[in-house]
Amino acid sequence: MQQFDNIKSLPVDTSEPTQTELQIINTLFKSNKTEFKLVLSEFKSTLILGILFIIISNSHSNNLLLKYIPVLEKSEIYNLILKAVLLMISFWLINNFYLI
């Protein structure tokens, strides 16, 4: 006993949509974004990443990191790795919890 319809046996409308039907569909699914909002939504992640990079590479944040983690003074590589990890974590948090 089948409890579903076979997809091949379902009726299909193969006629072209009328002009009125196309206007209704265009009205229902029309995007109301301006060009600026569209560009901003496309580049939002890039802008946030750039702002985070500026904040983390700032000399004030560097001094703050050196104050609390003195090991970073010994090696520039440790400093760079920590900044990269902080950048990745903060971007992930913003991206996932701020719902960009």
C-alpha positions, 0 to 999 in steps of 0.5 A, a space after each residue: 500500500 503506497 502512502 505517497 504519489 509518484 512524482 512522475 505521475 503528478 500533473 505538470 503545467 508546461 505552459 509559459 506564464 502570462 505577463 500578469 503572472 510574471 508581474 505578480 511573481 516579480 512583485 512578491 519576490 522583489 528585492 527592495 535593497 538599494 545599491 548601497 545596501 546591496 554593496 554593504 551587505 556583500 562587503 560586511 564581512 570584509 569590513 569587519 575583518 579590516 576593522 578588527 585587523 586595525 584594532 589588533 595591529 594597533 600599538 595600544 593593543 600591542 602594549 596591552 598584550 605585552 603588559 599581560 603576556 611578557 613572553 611576547 617581548 622575546 619573540 615577534 613570532 609569538 606576538 604575531 601568532 597570538 594576534 592572528 589567533 585573536 583576530 580569528 576568534 573575534 571574527 568568528 564570534 562576531 560572525 556567528 553571534 552577531 549574525 552578520 
